[in-house]
Structures are given as C-alpha cells and as structure tokens.
Amino acid sequence: MNTELTWLADAEKTVRPLSEEQPIWIWQPVKPCGPFAPRPEYHPSCEFNLCLAGAAIQYAGRFQFHRRPGDVFLAGPGLPHCASITQPLTLIAAHFLPASLMTLDPRGDGARILHRFTAQSTPASICVRPPPGVFRRLTILFRSMLVEFTRPQFGSQLQLQTLLIQALVELLRWEQEHPTGVEQLAATEPWAPVERALQYLREHFTDRVYAQQLAEAAGVSESQLRRYFQKTLGTSWVHYLQRYRIHRAAALLFEPTRTITDTAFAVGFEDLGHFISVFRAHMGVSPSQYVKNLTQPPRRTPAI
C-alpha cells in the first residue's frame, strides 16, 4: 500500500471527449519520464489500457505498483491515478462511458463487466498481467480500435463497440478460467436494484415509464434510484432509456419495409419530431440520413 498519499490532493477531474454519440475514445499516448507525468487525474469514464513499452510506478487510489510491458490497467469512474515514469511509457488506452455496455448487453453481462471496473480493492484487480497469448490478442484488438477511431468511416462506432466488448470478454474469460486472486464478480448493491430497473426498462421500453413505477420495480426509493444510476452508470435512467430506444430504432431501420414514423412509435416515442431530435443527438445523423447511409455502399479509401 502507498503510504505517501499527498498526490491525491492534486488529482484533477479530466473529462475525455466522450458523448452519447461517441461513447468510446481511443488514444495512444507516449508519456515521457518524470514524476507524476501527466498530473494526477480522475475521470467519470472507465479506462482500459495496455502497456506496450516502458516502465513506471503507477499510483491508483491508495495503492502503488510497477507497470511494465504486457500488463493491463483497469480504472473505474472516479479512481484517482497518476504515474512516476522511469522509462518512456507507450500505451493504447480505451475510455468508455459506463452506460454504453449496459445499453448494448440486455442479458446482464454488461453489469458484470462494469462491476469489474468499480469493485477494485487490490493492486491485482487494477493492474493485471495476462499470459503472452492473451496479451497478443488484446493488442490486436486495441490496434484495430485505434485504426477505427483515427480513420473513421461508416460503421466505425459499431465496430469500436464490438472490438471493445471482444477485448473485455477476452480478459474476463481468462480471469475466470485462471483465477489470479481478482475478485470473481457477482451483482451486489447497488447493482442489484439497477439491474432490476434495467430489466424493467427493457421489458417496458415501448410504454410510458414513470419514476415511481421504475423505483418500485427496482425495490428502492426514487432518490435512491437516481443516485444508484449515476453511481454505477454515470447517467440517469431517462438517458439510458432514450439510448436504449434509439438503439432499438436503429436496428429496426435495417428492415427495408420500416418507415421512420412506424419505427418511432414502435420504440416508445409518441412524437415524431421528438424522435428525430433524440435520434440525431445519439447517432449524429437524422433517421433519414441514417437510412440513406445504410443503402449506400461504403466509400473506398484510395490506395497510396
């Protein structure tokens, strides 16, 4: 355990350029040698990064440990961290909004993955060293994410989400099959009421949903439900429901016989104009432009 915790007072909130329409952000920093480079920080997103080269003493909350090539770092929302870098550090890092996994996974595995980030209690659960074969597969997935992020084209956001989930599943399956002392995850408070609420939203997303009904389904008060959603997913249940409806709408629009109006009503919107504005806010384009993109062949990148 790190007994020198004065750096925690200098930790600053850093907000990555994440949004509902861009819930994943990938970068490849090369951090120079020096103490606390960059400055101590914490952020509302989850961080999942690979160490490709270099060395550092990593500080995370009250712990400190060594980072070296071949290890994996998992930081949940709000975890203060920084590093004293002894050899220039090269990483590939993925930041993602907590709610993005819950929206994509209706079976509850998303909750287990997010619990993996938020239930850290030891250095072994924050910095993991998988075997070389697993790390090589993770590196391939992360490099593919970096390409999709830095050279975006049609479908890049969906591809990013797919690659990120593949990387997370790869790591967590290895942890489950080869116990390393990392806590095996199970739904606990406040995950249990949040999962009950999510199940209710998935079953009733086409209906009008009221806070009182949702809180009763979750087995908590309305104020507790608001706090639990914000704590575990970093968003409100209203925004989660909107995002879930829009993702269902995007899937329906793949059907050639579906009209935009029919789709809006099918996913629970009662006003077409509201559906169009929410769809644009989440997807970055209007529903009509989205349908147009689906029917157009992807543009080819000219050979260099």
Secondary structure as UniProt FT lines:
FT   HELIX           6..10
FT   STRAND          12..13
FT   STRAND          24..27
FT   STRAND          30..31
FT   TURN            35..36
FT   STRAND          41..42
FT   STRAND          46..60
FT   TURN            61..62
FT   STRAND          63..67
FT   TURN            69..70
FT   STRAND          72..75
FT   TURN            77..78
FT   STRAND          81..96
FT   HELIX           98..104
FT   TURN            106..107
FT   HELIX           109..118
FT   HELIX           123..126
FT   STRAND          127..128
FT   HELIX           132..150
FT   TURN            154..155
FT   HELIX           156..177
FT   TURN            189..190
FT   HELIX           191..204
FT   TURN            205..206
FT   HELIX           211..218
FT   HELIX           222..233
FT   HELIX           237..252
FT   TURN            253..254
FT   TURN            256..257
FT   HELIX           260..266
FT   TURN            267..268
FT   HELIX           272..283
FT   HELIX           287..295
//
